């Protein structure tokens, strides 16, 4: 949840900043940050759902790995990168 909160706040701040610039590139950046904010808002419930379920699909108790777990981890890495770049 903190990662998504950070993404939402940073995307909102950046969208507002670039919107005020009044330039074409500023409007494009503002639109990109607004899209990033919206994608994050929609992605959070899906990742939360997968995170509740992925333990069921592990190979065994000693091997915590499967495609669902990998998907969630990859998405979290991408989110952390987006927060860092924002």
N, C-alpha and C positions, 0 to 999 in steps of 0.2 A: 504493500500500500504506500509506503513512503516514496518509493521510486515513481509511482504514478502521480502522487501529489506533487513531487518536484517537477516532473515533466509538465503537468498541467499549469503550474505557476510560471515556469520559465517560458513555456509556449505562449501563454497569455501576455506576459511582459514583453516578449520579443515581438509578438504580433502588434501590440499597441505601439511599441517604439517605431517599428518600420512603417506602420500605417501613417504615423505623424510626419514622416519624411516628405510625403507628397510626390515622390518620384515613382516612375514606373517600376524600377527595380525594388523600391521599398514596398510597393503594393504587392509585388510577386512574393517577396519574402514574408510579408504579413499573411498572405494567403497560404503559403507553405507552412508557417507556424500554426495557423488556424487549423489546417488539415492535420498536422501532427497532433495537436490537442484533441481533435475529434477522434482520430485513430486510437490514441491512447485511452480515451474514454470508453470506446467500444471494445478494446482489447482486454481491458482489466477483468471484466466478468468472465470472459472465456478462459483466460489464464488461471484465474482463481478456481474455476470449475475443473480444469485439467489437473491443477495442483492437488485438489482433493481426491482425485481418482488415480493418479499415475502409479501409486504404490501397488495397486492391484495387478498391474501388468509387468512387474519386475520378474526377472527370470527365477529368482528365489530370494530368500531373506539376505543372503550374503552377497547378492549381485543386484544392487539397486540401479538397474538400467533398462530403458526401453525407449521407444520412439516418442511417447508422450512426455516423458521426463526430459528428453533431449529437446523437444520442441519448446517446452517451458523455459529451460535453461538458455536456449538460443534467443528466445524472445526477450528474456531478462537482460542478456548481454547487449542486445540491440537497444533496449530501452536505456540502459546505463550509458551507452555510447551517445545516444541522442541527448540525454541529460547533460553529459559532459560537453558536448559540442554546443549546446544551447547556452 
